[in-house]
């Protein structure tokens, strides 16, 4: 039979191990919560920055393309380069906020009154343009995921 000291040492060791496991679980939970809160606050900061920055040239490019006429899917004028004015406006947005800025502009296009005609293929064309802006402007990140698809 084990001595009382051996039993006590075994019990103390078990308690220490259980306490360590509990502390590790608690630390993991707190870390995940902090990361999620930081991510949300980063998104909010980006949304506020985009609201303060003039991105009119990019908004116009997304809606009308380089030719200045209403978006028509598959036409050659929609394949043109991003206007330099738009590139400059995007350079003024912090790198970590550029994708959020593009997502926000695409959402605005979807929600504009009287823009109900931007459905299906037209909306995909707007999303594709938005995804290509960083690459064509030689900005980082080079591509952004907009609307659940990746360039």
N, CA, C and O atoms as a GROMACS GRO file, in nm:
protein
  604
    1UNK      N    1   0.083  -0.117   0.000
    1UNK     CA    2   0.000   0.000   0.000
    1UNK      C    3   0.089   0.124   0.000
    1UNK      O    4   0.196   0.125   0.060
    2UNK      N    5   0.044   0.227  -0.067
    2UNK     CA    6   0.122   0.350  -0.079
    2UNK      C    7   0.116   0.428   0.051
    2UNK      O    8   0.016   0.427   0.123
    3UNK      N    9   0.225   0.494   0.079
    3UNK     CA   10   0.232   0.572   0.202
    3UNK      C   11   0.147   0.698   0.187
    3UNK      O   12   0.116   0.738   0.075
    4UNK      N   13   0.109   0.759   0.299
    4UNK     CA   14   0.029   0.881   0.293
    4UNK      C   15   0.102   0.994   0.221
    4UNK      O   16   0.038   1.077   0.158
    5UNK      N   17   0.232   0.999   0.230
    5UNK     CA   18   0.308   1.104   0.162
    5UNK      C   19   0.300   1.084   0.011
    5UNK      O   20   0.284   1.181  -0.063
    6UNK      N   21   0.311   0.961  -0.037
    6UNK     CA   22   0.302   0.930  -0.179
    6UNK      C   23   0.163   0.967  -0.231
    6UNK      O   24   0.151   1.024  -0.340
    7UNK      N   25   0.060   0.935  -0.156
    7UNK     CA   26  -0.076   0.971  -0.196
    7UNK      C   27  -0.092   1.124  -0.204
    7UNK      O   28  -0.153   1.177  -0.296
    8UNK      N   29  -0.034   1.192  -0.103
    8UNK     CA   30  -0.043   1.337  -0.100
    8UNK      C   31   0.030   1.398  -0.221
    8UNK      O   32  -0.022   1.491  -0.282
    9UNK      N   33   0.147   1.349  -0.255
    9UNK     CA   34   0.223   1.399  -0.369
    9UNK      C   35   0.146   1.373  -0.498
    9UNK      O   36   0.140   1.460  -0.585
   10UNK      N   37   0.088   1.255  -0.511
   10UNK     CA   38   0.011   1.221  -0.631
   10UNK      C   39  -0.111   1.313  -0.643
   10UNK      O   40  -0.142   1.362  -0.752
   11UNK      N   41  -0.178   1.336  -0.532
   11UNK     CA   42  -0.297   1.423  -0.533
   11UNK      C   43  -0.256   1.568  -0.565
   11UNK      O   44  -0.324   1.635  -0.642
   12UNK      N   45  -0.148   1.616  -0.508
   12UNK     CA   46  -0.100   1.751  -0.534
   12UNK      C   47  -0.061   1.767  -0.680
   12UNK      O   48  -0.092   1.869  -0.742
   13UNK      N   49   0.006   1.667  -0.736
   13UNK     CA   50   0.045   1.670  -0.877
   13UNK      C   51  -0.079   1.675  -0.966
   13UNK      O   52  -0.083   1.752  -1.063
   14UNK      N   53  -0.178   1.595  -0.934
   14UNK     CA   54  -0.302   1.593  -1.011
   14UNK      C   55  -0.371   1.730  -1.005
   14UNK      O   56  -0.420   1.779  -1.108
   15UNK      N   57  -0.376   1.791  -0.888
   15UNK     CA   58  -0.438   1.922  -0.874
   15UNK      C   59  -0.362   2.029  -0.955
   15UNK      O   60  -0.424   2.115  -1.017
   16UNK      N   61  -0.231   2.022  -0.954
   16UNK     CA   62  -0.152   2.117  -1.032
   16UNK      C   63  -0.180   2.101  -1.180
   16UNK      O   64  -0.197   2.200  -1.251
   17UNK      N   65  -0.186   1.977  -1.229
   17UNK     CA   66  -0.213   1.952  -1.371
   17UNK      C   67  -0.351   2.001  -1.412
   17UNK      O   68  -0.367   2.061  -1.518
   18UNK      N   69  -0.450   1.976  -1.328
   18UNK     CA   70  -0.586   2.022  -1.358
   18UNK      C   71  -0.591   2.174  -1.359
   18UNK      O   72  -0.655   2.233  -1.446
   19UNK      N   73  -0.523   2.239  -1.265
   19UNK     CA   74  -0.520   2.385  -1.261
   19UNK      C   75  -0.452   2.442  -1.384
   19UNK      O   76  -0.498   2.542  -1.440
   20UNK      N   77  -0.344   2.379  -1.428
   20UNK     CA   78  -0.273   2.426  -1.547
   20UNK      C   79  -0.361   2.412  -1.671
   20UNK      O   80  -0.364   2.501  -1.756
   21UNK      N   81  -0.433   2.300  -1.682
   21UNK     CA   82  -0.521   2.280  -1.797
   21UNK      C   83  -0.633   2.384  -1.797
   21UNK      O   84  -0.666   2.439  -1.902
   22UNK      N   85  -0.689   2.411  -1.681
   22UNK     CA   86  -0.795   2.511  -1.671
   22UNK      C   87  -0.742   2.650  -1.709
   22UNK      O   88  -0.810   2.724  -1.780
   23UNK      N   89  -0.623   2.684  -1.665
   23UNK     CA   90  -0.563   2.813  -1.697
   23UNK      C   91  -0.538   2.825  -1.846
   23UNK      O   92  -0.558   2.932  -1.903
   24UNK      N   93  -0.493   2.718  -1.911
   24UNK     CA   94  -0.467   2.722  -2.055
   24UNK      C   95  -0.596   2.744  -2.132
   24UNK      O   96  -0.598   2.821  -2.228
   25UNK      N   97  -0.704   2.679  -2.092
   25UNK     CA   98  -0.833   2.696  -2.159
   25UNK      C   99  -0.881   2.840  -2.141
   25UNK      O  100  -0.929   2.901  -2.236
   26UNK      N  101  -0.869   2.893  -2.021
   26UNK     CA  102  -0.912   3.029  -1.992
   26UNK      C  103  -0.832   3.129  -2.076
   26UNK      O  104  -0.890   3.222  -2.132
   27UNK      N  105  -0.700   3.110  -2.083
   27UNK     CA  106  -0.615   3.201  -2.160
   27UNK      C  107  -0.652   3.196  -2.308
   27UNK      O  108  -0.654   3.301  -2.373
   28UNK      N  109  -0.680   3.077  -2.363
   28UNK     CA  110  -0.718   3.064  -2.503
   28UNK      C  111  -0.848   3.139  -2.530
   28UNK      O  112  -0.860   3.209  -2.632
   29UNK      N  113  -0.944   3.127  -2.443
   29UNK     CA  114  -1.073   3.195  -2.460
   29UNK      C  115  -1.054   3.346  -2.459
   29UNK      O  116  -1.111   3.416  -2.542
   30UNK      N  117  -0.975   3.397  -2.367
   30UNK     CA  118  -0.952   3.541  -2.360
   30UNK      C  119  -0.880   3.589  -2.485
   30UNK      O  120  -0.915   3.694  -2.540
   31UNK      N  121  -0.780   3.516  -2.531
   31UNK     CA  122  -0.705   3.554  -2.650
   31UNK      C  123  -0.797   3.562  -2.771
   31UNK      O  124  -0.790   3.659  -2.847
   32UNK      N  125  -0.882   3.463  -2.790
   32UNK     CA  126  -0.974   3.463  -2.904
   32UNK      C  127  -1.069   3.581  -2.897
   32UNK      O  128  -1.097   3.643  -2.999
   33UNK      N  129  -1.118   3.613  -2.781
   33UNK     CA  130  -1.210   3.725  -2.765
   33UNK      C  131  -1.140   3.857  -2.798
   33UNK      O  132  -1.198   3.941  -2.867
   34UNK      N  133  -1.019   3.875  -2.751
   34UNK     CA  134  -0.944   3.997  -2.779
   34UNK      C  135  -0.917   4.010  -2.928
   34UNK      O  136  -0.931   4.119  -2.984
   35UNK      N  137  -0.879   3.901  -2.994
   35UNK     CA  138  -0.853   3.904  -3.138
   35UNK      C  139  -0.980   3.941  -3.212
   35UNK      O  140  -0.975   4.024  -3.303
   36UNK      N  141  -1.094   3.882  -3.176
   36UNK     CA  142  -1.220   3.914  -3.242
   36UNK      C  143  -1.256   4.061  -3.221
   36UNK      O  144  -1.302   4.127  -3.315
   37UNK      N  145  -1.236   4.113  -3.100
   37UNK     CA  146  -1.268   4.253  -3.074
   37UNK      C  147  -1.175   4.345  -3.152
   37UNK      O  148  -1.220   4.448  -3.203
   38UNK      N  149  -1.046   4.310  -3.163
   38UNK     CA  150  -0.952   4.391  -3.240
   38UNK      C  151  -0.990   4.391  -3.387
   38UNK      O  152  -0.981   4.494  -3.454
   39UNK      N  153  -1.034   4.275  -3.438
   39UNK     CA  154  -1.073   4.266  -3.578
   39UNK      C  155  -1.195   4.354  -3.606
   39UNK      O  156  -1.200   4.425  -3.706
   40UNK      N  157  -1.293   4.349  -3.516
   40UNK     CA  158  -1.412   4.432  -3.533
   40UNK      C  159  -1.377   4.580  -3.525
   40UNK      O  160  -1.427   4.659  -3.605
   41UNK      N  161  -1.292   4.618  -3.431
   41UNK     CA  162  -1.259   4.758  -3.420
   41UNK      C  163  -1.176   4.803  -3.540
   41UNK      O  164  -1.187   4.918  -3.582
   42UNK      N  165  -1.092   4.714  -3.597
   42UNK     CA  166  -1.017   4.747  -3.718
   42UNK      C  167  -1.114   4.774  -3.833
   42UNK      O  168  -1.098   4.870  -3.907
   43UNK      N  169  -1.215   4.689  -3.847
   43UNK     CA  170  -1.314   4.708  -3.953
   43UNK      C  171  -1.389   4.840  -3.933
   43UNK      O  172  -1.415   4.911  -4.030
   44UNK      N  173  -1.423   4.872  -3.810
   44UNK     CA  174  -1.493   4.998  -3.783
   44UNK      C  175  -1.403   5.117  -3.814
   44UNK      O  176  -1.449   5.217  -3.870
   45UNK      N  177  -1.274   5.108  -3.776
   45UNK     CA  178  -1.181   5.217  -3.806
   45UNK      C  179  -1.169   5.236  -3.957
   45UNK      O  180  -1.164   5.349  -4.006
   46UNK      N  181  -1.165   5.125  -4.031
   46UNK     CA  182  -1.155   5.135  -4.176
   46UNK      C  183  -1.280   5.198  -4.236
   46UNK      O  184  -1.272   5.282  -4.325
   47UNK      N  185  -1.396   5.157  -4.187
   47UNK     CA  186  -1.520   5.215  -4.238
   47UNK      C  187  -1.523   5.366  -4.213
   47UNK      O  188  -1.567   5.442  -4.299
   48UNK      N  189  -1.478   5.408  -4.096
   48UNK     CA  190  -1.475   5.552  -4.066
   48UNK      C  191  -1.375   5.623  -4.156
   48UNK      O  192  -1.402   5.734  -4.203
   49UNK      N  193  -1.260   5.560  -4.181
   49UNK     CA  194  -1.161   5.623  -4.269
   49UNK      C  195  -1.216   5.639  -4.409
   49UNK      O  196  -1.198   5.744  -4.472
   50UNK      N  197  -1.284   5.537  -4.460
   50UNK     CA  198  -1.339   5.541  -4.595
   50UNK      C  199  -1.444   5.652  -4.606
   50UNK      O  200  -1.453   5.719  -4.708
   51UNK      N  201  -1.522   5.671  -4.502
   51UNK     CA  202  -1.624   5.777  -4.505
   51UNK      C  203  -1.560   5.915  -4.511
   51UNK      O  204  -1.620   6.008  -4.565
   52UNK      N  205  -1.439   5.929  -4.457
   52UNK     CA  206  -1.371   6.060  -4.457
   52UNK      C  207  -1.289   6.085  -4.583
   52UNK      O  208  -1.256   6.200  -4.613
   53UNK      N  209  -1.255   5.980  -4.658
   53UNK     CA  210  -1.168   5.994  -4.776
   53UNK      C  211  -1.252   6.015  -4.901
   53UNK      O  212  -1.356   5.950  -4.918
   54UNK      N  213  -1.209   6.105  -4.989
   54UNK     CA  214  -1.280   6.120  -5.117
   54UNK      C  215  -1.239   6.006  -5.211
   54UNK      O  216  -1.124   5.998  -5.253
   55UNK      N  217  -1.332   5.921  -5.243
   55UNK     CA  218  -1.307   5.809  -5.334
   55UNK      C  219  -1.402   5.817  -5.454
   55UNK      O  220  -1.438   5.714  -5.511
   56UNK      N  221  -1.442   5.938  -5.490
   56UNK     CA  222  -1.541   5.958  -5.595
   56UNK      C  223  -1.498   5.900  -5.729
   56UNK      O  224  -1.580   5.842  -5.800
   57UNK      N  225  -1.372   5.916  -5.764
   57UNK     CA  226  -1.324   5.865  -5.892
   57UNK      C  227  -1.338   5.713  -5.898
   57UNK      O  228  -1.374   5.657  -6.001
   58UNK      N  229  -1.308   5.646  -5.787
   58UNK     CA  230  -1.321   5.500  -5.783
   58UNK      C  231  -1.467   5.458  -5.789
   58UNK      O  232  -1.502   5.360  -5.856
   59UNK      N  233  -1.553   5.531  -5.719
   59UNK     CA  234  -1.697   5.499  -5.722
   59UNK      C  235  -1.750   5.514  -5.866
   59UNK      O  236  -1.827   5.431  -5.913
   60UNK      N  237  -1.709   5.620  -5.932
   60UNK     CA  238  -1.753   5.643  -6.070
   60UNK      C  239  -1.702   5.533  -6.161
   60UNK      O  240  -1.775   5.482  -6.246
   61UNK      N  241  -1.575   5.494  -6.143
   61UNK     CA  242  -1.517   5.387  -6.224
   61UNK      C  243  -1.593   5.256  -6.204
   61UNK      O  244  -1.619   5.184  -6.300
   62UNK      N  245  -1.628   5.225  -6.080
   62UNK     CA  246  -1.701   5.100  -6.054
   62UNK      C  247  -1.836   5.100  -6.124
   62UNK      O  248  -1.878   4.998  -6.180
   63UNK      N  249  -1.905   5.214  -6.121
   63UNK     CA  250  -2.039   5.220  -6.177
   63UNK      C  251  -2.039   5.236  -6.328
   63UNK      O  252  -2.118   5.172  -6.398
   64UNK      N  253  -1.951   5.322  -6.379
   64UNK     CA  254  -1.959   5.358  -6.520
   64UNK      C  255  -1.844   5.305  -6.605
   64UNK      O  256  -1.855   5.305  -6.727
   65UNK      N  257  -1.738   5.261  -6.545
   65UNK     CA  258  -1.623   5.218  -6.623
   65UNK      C  259  -1.544   5.336  -6.673
   65UNK      O  260  -1.575   5.450  -6.642
   66UNK      N  261  -1.442   5.308  -6.751
   66UNK     CA  262  -1.354   5.415  -6.799
   66UNK      C  263  -1.421   5.501  -6.905
   66UNK      O  264  -1.387   5.618  -6.920
   67UNK      N  265  -1.516   5.444  -6.979
   67UNK     CA  266  -1.580   5.516  -7.089
   67UNK      C  267  -1.679   5.621  -7.046
   67UNK      O  268  -1.722   5.702  -7.128
   68UNK      N  269  -1.718   5.623  -6.918
   68UNK     CA  270  -1.808   5.726  -6.869
   68UNK      C  271  -1.954   5.699  -6.900
   68UNK      O  272  -2.038   5.785  -6.875
   69UNK      N  273  -1.986   5.583  -6.952
   69UNK     CA  274  -2.126   5.548  -6.977
   69UNK      C  275  -2.169   5.441  -6.879
   69UNK      O  276  -2.086   5.373  -6.818
   70UNK      N  277  -2.298   5.427  -6.864
   70UNK     CA  278  -2.353   5.328  -6.772
   70UNK      C  279  -2.297   5.191  -6.804
   70UNK      O  280  -2.278   5.156  -6.920
   71UNK      N  281  -2.270   5.114  -6.700
   71UNK     CA  282  -2.212   4.981  -6.712
   71UNK      C  283  -2.288   4.893  -6.810
   71UNK      O  284  -2.410   4.878  -6.799
   72UNK      N  285  -2.217   4.835  -6.903
   72UNK     CA  286  -2.275   4.736  -6.994
   72UNK      C  287  -2.180   4.619  -6.998
   72UNK      O  288  -2.066   4.632  -7.043
   73UNK      N  289  -2.225   4.505  -6.953
   73UNK     CA  290  -2.140   4.387  -6.939
   73UNK      C  291  -2.084   4.343  -7.073
   73UNK      O  292  -2.153   4.342  -7.175
   74UNK      N  293  -1.957   4.306  -7.070
   74UNK     CA  294  -1.894   4.247  -7.188
   74UNK      C  295  -1.847   4.344  -7.292
   74UNK      O  296  -1.795   4.302  -7.395
   75UNK      N  297  -1.862   4.472  -7.270
   75UNK     CA  298  -1.818   4.568  -7.371
   75UNK      C  299  -1.671   4.600  -7.351
   75UNK      O  300  -1.620   4.589  -7.240
   76UNK      N  301  -1.605   4.638  -7.456
   76UNK     CA  302  -1.461   4.663  -7.452
   76UNK      C  303  -1.427   4.778  -7.358
   76UNK      O  304  -1.322   4.775  -7.294
   77UNK      N  305  -1.513   4.879  -7.347
   77UNK     CA  306  -1.478   4.994  -7.264
   77UNK      C  307  -1.472   4.956  -7.116
   77UNK      O  308  -1.410   5.027  -7.038
   78UNK      N  309  -1.538   4.846  -7.077
   78UNK     CA  310  -1.534   4.805  -6.937
   78UNK      C  311  -1.405   4.735  -6.900
   78UNK      O  312  -1.381   4.710  -6.782
   79UNK      N  313  -1.321   4.703  -6.996
   79UNK     CA  314  -1.196   4.635  -6.969
   79UNK      C  315  -1.081   4.733  -6.955
   79UNK      O  316  -0.967   4.690  -6.939
   80UNK      N  317  -1.107   4.863  -6.959
   80UNK     CA  318  -1.003   4.965  -6.956
   80UNK      C  319  -0.932   4.972  -6.822
   80UNK      O  320  -0.971   4.909  -6.724
   81UNK      N  321  -0.826   5.052  -6.822
   81UNK     CA  322  -0.745   5.071  -6.702
   81UNK      C  323  -0.820   5.157  -6.600
   81UNK      O  324  -0.907   5.237  -6.634
   82UNK      N  325  -0.782   5.138  -6.477
   82UNK     CA  326  -0.837   5.218  -6.368
   82UNK      C  327  -0.783   5.360  -6.384
   82UNK      O  328  -0.663   5.377  -6.405
   83UNK      N  329  -0.867   5.461  -6.374
   83UNK     CA  330  -0.819   5.599  -6.385
   83UNK      C  331  -0.714   5.631  -6.278
   83UNK      O  332  -0.725   5.586  -6.164
   84UNK      N  333  -0.612   5.708  -6.316
   84UNK     CA  334  -0.506   5.744  -6.222
   84UNK      C  335  -0.560   5.818  -6.100
   84UNK      O  336  -0.505   5.806  -5.990
   85UNK      N  337  -0.666   5.895  -6.119
   85UNK     CA  338  -0.727   5.965  -6.008
   85UNK      C  339  -0.776   5.867  -5.902
   85UNK      O  340  -0.760   5.891  -5.782
   86UNK      N  341  -0.836   5.756  -5.946
   86UNK     CA  342  -0.882   5.652  -5.855
   86UNK      C  343  -0.762   5.589  -5.783
   86UNK      O  344  -0.766   5.568  -5.662
   87UNK      N  345  -0.656   5.560  -5.858
   87UNK     CA  346  -0.536   5.502  -5.797
   87UNK      C  347  -0.481   5.594  -5.689
   87UNK      O  348  -0.443   5.548  -5.581
   88UNK      N  349  -0.476   5.723  -5.716
   88UNK     CA  350  -0.425   5.818  -5.618
   88UNK      C  351  -0.515   5.821  -5.494
   88UNK      O  352  -0.466   5.826  -5.381
   89UNK      N  353  -0.645   5.819  -5.516
   89UNK     CA  354  -0.737   5.819  -5.403
   89UNK      C  355  -0.718   5.693  -5.318
   89UNK      O  356  -0.723   5.700  -5.195
   90UNK      N  357  -0.695   5.578  -5.381
   90UNK     CA  358  -0.673   5.454  -5.307
   90UNK      C  359  -0.539   5.456  -5.234
   90UNK      O  360  -0.527   5.396  -5.127
   91UNK      N  361  -0.439   5.523  -5.289
   91UNK     CA  362  -0.309   5.536  -5.219
   91UNK      C  363  -0.325   5.613  -5.088
   91UNK      O  364  -0.248   5.592  -4.994
   92UNK      N  365  -0.424   5.701  -5.081
   92UNK     CA  366  -0.447   5.780  -4.961
   92UNK      C  367  -0.518   5.701  -4.851
   92UNK      O  368  -0.533   5.749  -4.739
   93UNK      N  369  -0.562   5.579  -4.883
   93UNK     CA  370  -0.626   5.492  -4.785
   93UNK      C  371  -0.519   5.398  -4.731
   93UNK      O  372  -0.439   5.343  -4.807
   94UNK      N  373  -0.517   5.379  -4.599
   94UNK     CA  374  -0.418   5.288  -4.539
   94UNK      C  375  -0.430   5.150  -4.602
   94UNK      O  376  -0.541   5.104  -4.632
   95UNK      N  377  -0.317   5.084  -4.620
   95UNK     CA  378  -0.313   4.952  -4.685
   95UNK      C  379  -0.410   4.853  -4.622
   95UNK      O  380  -0.480   4.781  -4.692
   96UNK      N  381  -0.414   4.850  -4.490
   96UNK     CA  382  -0.501   4.752  -4.422
   96UNK      C  383  -0.649   4.784  -4.439
   96UNK      O  384  -0.734   4.703  -4.402
   97UNK      N  385  -0.681   4.902  -4.493
   97UNK     CA  386  -0.822   4.941  -4.511
   97UNK      C  387  -0.866   4.939  -4.657
   97UNK      O  388  -0.984   4.962  -4.685
   98UNK      N  389  -0.776   4.914  -4.750
   98UNK     CA  390  -0.812   4.924  -4.892
   98UNK      C  391  -0.919   4.824  -4.933
   98UNK      O  392  -1.012   4.860  -5.004
   99UNK      N  393  -0.906   4.699  -4.890
   99UNK     CA  394  -1.008   4.599  -4.928
   99UNK      C  395  -1.143   4.635  -4.869
   99UNK      O  396  -1.246   4.623  -4.936
  100UNK      N  397  -1.144   4.679  -4.744
  100UNK     CA  398  -1.270   4.720  -4.681
  100UNK      C  399  -1.329   4.839  -4.755
  100UNK      O  400  -1.451   4.848  -4.770
  101UNK      N  401  -1.245   4.932  -4.802
  101UNK     CA  402  -1.294   5.047  -4.879
  101UNK      C  403  -1.362   4.999  -5.007
  101UNK      O  404  -1.469   5.049  -5.042
  102UNK      N  405  -1.300   4.904  -5.076
  102UNK     CA  406  -1.359   4.853  -5.201
  102UNK      C  407  -1.489   4.778  -5.172
  102UNK      O  408  -1.586   4.794  -5.245
  103UNK      N  409  -1.491   4.698  -5.066
  103UNK     CA  410  -1.615   4.627  -5.030
  103UNK      C  411  -1.726   4.726  -5.001
  103UNK      O  412  -1.840   4.707  -5.043
  104UNK      N  413  -1.692   4.832  -4.928
  104UNK     CA  414  -1.792   4.933  -4.893
  104UNK      C  415  -1.846   5.002  -5.018
  104UNK      O  416  -1.966   5.027  -5.028
  105UNK      N  417  -1.759   5.033  -5.114
  105UNK     CA  418  -1.806   5.098  -5.238
  105UNK      C  419  -1.898   5.005  -5.317
  105UNK      O  420  -1.996   5.050  -5.375
  106UNK      N  421  -1.865   4.875  -5.320
  106UNK     CA  422  -1.951   4.779  -5.390
  106UNK      C  423  -2.086   4.771  -5.321
  106UNK      O  424  -2.190   4.768  -5.388
  107UNK      N  425  -2.086   4.767  -5.187
  107UNK     CA  426  -2.214   4.764  -5.113
  107UNK      C  427  -2.296   4.889  -5.144
  107UNK      O  428  -2.417   4.881  -5.161
  108UNK      N  429  -2.229   5.004  -5.152
  108UNK     CA  430  -2.300   5.129  -5.185
  108UNK      C  431  -2.365   5.118  -5.323
  108UNK      O  432  -2.478   5.162  -5.341
  109UNK      N  433  -2.294   5.061  -5.418
  109UNK     CA  434  -2.351   5.045  -5.554
  109UNK      C  435  -2.476   4.958  -5.548
  109UNK      O  436  -2.574   4.984  -5.618
  110UNK      N  437  -2.474   4.855  -5.464
  110UNK     CA  438  -2.589   4.765  -5.453
  110UNK      C  439  -2.708   4.834  -5.387
  110UNK      O  440  -2.823   4.801  -5.417
  111UNK      N  441  -2.681   4.928  -5.298
  111UNK     CA  442  -2.788   4.987  -5.218
  111UNK      C  443  -2.839   5.120  -5.272
  111UNK      O  444  -2.932   5.176  -5.215
  112UNK      N  445  -2.779   5.172  -5.378
  112UNK     CA  446  -2.822   5.302  -5.430
  112UNK      C  447  -2.964   5.293  -5.485
  112UNK      O  448  -2.997   5.200  -5.558
  113UNK      N  449  -3.047   5.391  -5.450
  113UNK     CA  450  -3.183   5.393  -5.508
  113UNK      C  451  -3.174   5.413  -5.659
  113UNK      O  452  -3.093   5.491  -5.708
  114UNK      N  453  -3.257   5.342  -5.729
  114UNK     CA  454  -3.260   5.355  -5.874
  114UNK      C  455  -3.152   5.274  -5.944
  114UNK      O  456  -3.140   5.280  -6.066
  115UNK      N  457  -3.073   5.198  -5.867
  115UNK     CA  458  -2.967   5.119  -5.928
  115UNK      C  459  -3.005   4.970  -5.928
  115UNK      O  460  -2.918   4.884  -5.932
  116UNK      N  461  -3.132   4.942  -5.925
  116UNK     CA  462  -3.179   4.804  -5.925
  116UNK      C  463  -3.136   4.726  -6.047
  116UNK      O  464  -3.137   4.603  -6.046
  117UNK      N  465  -3.098   4.799  -6.155
  117UNK     CA  466  -3.056   4.728  -6.276
  117UNK      C  467  -2.922   4.658  -6.258
  117UNK      O  468  -2.885   4.574  -6.341
  118UNK      N  469  -2.848   4.691  -6.152
  118UNK     CA  470  -2.720   4.625  -6.127
  118UNK      C  471  -2.746   4.492  -6.057
  118UNK      O  472  -2.732   4.481  -5.935
  119UNK      N  473  -2.784   4.394  -6.133
  119UNK     CA  474  -2.813   4.262  -6.082
  119UNK      C  475  -2.728   4.160  -6.157
  119UNK      O  476  -2.677   4.190  -6.266
  120UNK      N  477  -2.711   4.044  -6.102
  120UNK     CA  478  -2.646   3.934  -6.171
  120UNK      C  479  -2.512   3.969  -6.232
  120UNK      O  480  -2.416   3.999  -6.161
  121UNK      N  481  -2.506   3.964  -6.366
  121UNK     CA  482  -2.381   3.987  -6.437
  121UNK      C  483  -2.324   4.126  -6.413
  121UNK      O  484  -2.203   4.143  -6.400
  122UNK      N  485  -2.412   4.226  -6.406
  122UNK     CA  486  -2.365   4.362  -6.383
  122UNK      C  487  -2.297   4.373  -6.247
  122UNK      O  488  -2.192   4.436  -6.234
  123UNK      N  489  -2.359   4.311  -6.144
  123UNK     CA  490  -2.301   4.315  -6.010
  123UNK      C  491  -2.168   4.241  -6.007
  123UNK      O  492  -2.074   4.285  -5.941
  124UNK      N  493  -2.159   4.130  -6.078
  124UNK     CA  494  -2.032   4.057  -6.086
  124UNK      C  495  -1.924   4.141  -6.153
  124UNK      O  496  -1.808   4.137  -6.114
  125UNK      N  497  -1.964   4.218  -6.255
  125UNK     CA  498  -1.870   4.306  -6.324
  125UNK      C  499  -1.817   4.414  -6.229
  125UNK      O  500  -1.698   4.444  -6.229
  126UNK      N  501  -1.905   4.472  -6.149
  126UNK     CA  502  -1.864   4.573  -6.052
  126UNK      C  503  -1.769   4.510  -5.950
  126UNK      O  504  -1.666   4.570  -5.916
  127UNK      N  505  -1.802   4.391  -5.901
  127UNK     CA  506  -1.715   4.323  -5.804
  127UNK      C  507  -1.579   4.292  -5.866
  127UNK      O  508  -1.476   4.309  -5.800
  128UNK      N  509  -1.578   4.248  -5.990
  128UNK     CA  510  -1.451   4.216  -6.057
  128UNK      C  511  -1.366   4.342  -6.072
  128UNK      O  512  -1.245   4.339  -6.049
  129UNK      N  513  -1.428   4.452  -6.110
  129UNK     CA  514  -1.354   4.578  -6.121
  129UNK      C  515  -1.293   4.616  -5.989
  129UNK      O  516  -1.176   4.654  -5.982
  130UNK      N  517  -1.373   4.605  -5.882
  130UNK     CA  518  -1.324   4.640  -5.749
  130UNK      C  519  -1.205   4.552  -5.710
  130UNK      O  520  -1.107   4.600  -5.654
  131UNK      N  521  -1.215   4.423  -5.738
  131UNK     CA  522  -1.106   4.330  -5.704
  131UNK      C  523  -0.978   4.364  -5.780
  131UNK      O  524  -0.869   4.342  -5.729
  132UNK      N  525  -0.990   4.417  -5.901
  132UNK     CA  526  -0.874   4.444  -5.985
  132UNK      C  527  -0.808   4.580  -5.958
  132UNK      O  528  -0.695   4.603  -6.001
  133UNK      N  529  -0.875   4.668  -5.889
  133UNK     CA  530  -0.820   4.802  -5.866
  133UNK      C  531  -0.682   4.797  -5.799
  133UNK      O  532  -0.590   4.863  -5.849
  134UNK      N  533  -0.663   4.723  -5.690
  134UNK     CA  534  -0.529   4.726  -5.628
  134UNK      C  535  -0.418   4.679  -5.722
  134UNK      O  536  -0.310   4.739  -5.726
  135UNK      N  537  -0.442   4.574  -5.796
  135UNK     CA  538  -0.341   4.522  -5.888
  135UNK      C  539  -0.311   4.622  -5.999
  135UNK      O  540  -0.194   4.648  -6.029
  136UNK      N  541  -0.415   4.679  -6.060
  136UNK     CA  542  -0.394   4.774  -6.169
  136UNK      C  543  -0.328   4.903  -6.120
  136UNK      O  544  -0.257   4.969  -6.196
  137UNK      N  545  -0.350   4.938  -5.994
  137UNK     CA  546  -0.288   5.059  -5.938
  137UNK      C  547  -0.153   5.027  -5.874
  137UNK      O  548  -0.087   5.115  -5.819
  138UNK      N  549  -0.112   4.901  -5.880
  138UNK     CA  550   0.014   4.856  -5.820
  138UNK      C  551   0.019   4.887  -5.670
  138UNK      O  552   0.117   4.940  -5.618
  139UNK      N  553  -0.091   4.852  -5.603
  139UNK     CA  554  -0.103   4.872  -5.460
  139UNK      C  555  -0.106   4.737  -5.389
  139UNK      O  556  -0.132   4.634  -5.450
  140UNK      N  557  -0.078   4.742  -5.261
  140UNK     CA  558  -0.093   4.622  -5.178
  140UNK      C  559  -0.215   4.640  -5.091
  140UNK      O  560  -0.243   4.754  -5.052
  141UNK      N  561  -0.288   4.538  -5.060
  141UNK     CA  562  -0.275   4.405  -5.118
  141UNK      C  563  -0.312   4.408  -5.265
  141UNK      O  564  -0.390   4.492  -5.309
  142UNK      N  565  -0.256   4.316  -5.342
  142UNK     CA  566  -0.277   4.317  -5.487
  142UNK      C  567  -0.416   4.271  -5.525
  142UNK      O  568  -0.463   4.303  -5.634
  143UNK      N  569  -0.482   4.196  -5.439
  143UNK     CA  570  -0.618   4.156  -5.471
  143UNK      C  571  -0.700   4.150  -5.344
  143UNK      O  572  -0.647   4.122  -5.236
  144UNK      N  573  -0.827   4.177  -5.356
  144UNK     CA  574  -0.919   4.177  -5.243
  144UNK      C  575  -1.035   4.084  -5.274
  144UNK      O  576  -1.079   4.074  -5.388
  145UNK      N  577  -1.084   4.018  -5.173
  145UNK     CA  578  -1.202   3.934  -5.189
  145UNK      C  579  -1.324   4.023  -5.171
  145UNK      O  580  -1.342   4.086  -5.066
  146UNK      N  581  -1.406   4.027  -5.274
  146UNK     CA  582  -1.529   4.109  -5.269
  146UNK      C  583  -1.646   4.017  -5.296
  146UNK      O  584  -1.645   3.942  -5.394
  147UNK      N  585  -1.746   4.021  -5.212
  147UNK     CA  586  -1.869   3.945  -5.236
  147UNK      C  587  -1.851   3.795  -5.242
  147UNK      O  588  -1.922   3.728  -5.316
  148UNK      N  589  -1.757   3.740  -5.164
  148UNK     CA  590  -1.744   3.595  -5.155
  148UNK      C  591  -1.666   3.530  -5.268
  148UNK      O  592  -1.654   3.408  -5.271
  149UNK      N  593  -1.613   3.609  -5.360
  149UNK     CA  594  -1.532   3.550  -5.467
  149UNK      C  595  -1.394   3.610  -5.464
  149UNK      O  596  -1.375   3.719  -5.411
  150UNK      N  597  -1.299   3.540  -5.519
  150UNK     CA  598  -1.161   3.586  -5.516
  150UNK      C  599  -1.112   3.599  -5.657
  150UNK      O  600  -1.141   3.514  -5.742
  151UNK      N  601  -1.037   3.705  -5.684
  151UNK     CA  602  -0.979   3.728  -5.816
  151UNK      C  603  -0.868   3.632  -5.845
  151UNK      O  604  -0.807   3.637  -5.952
   0.00000   0.00000   0.00000
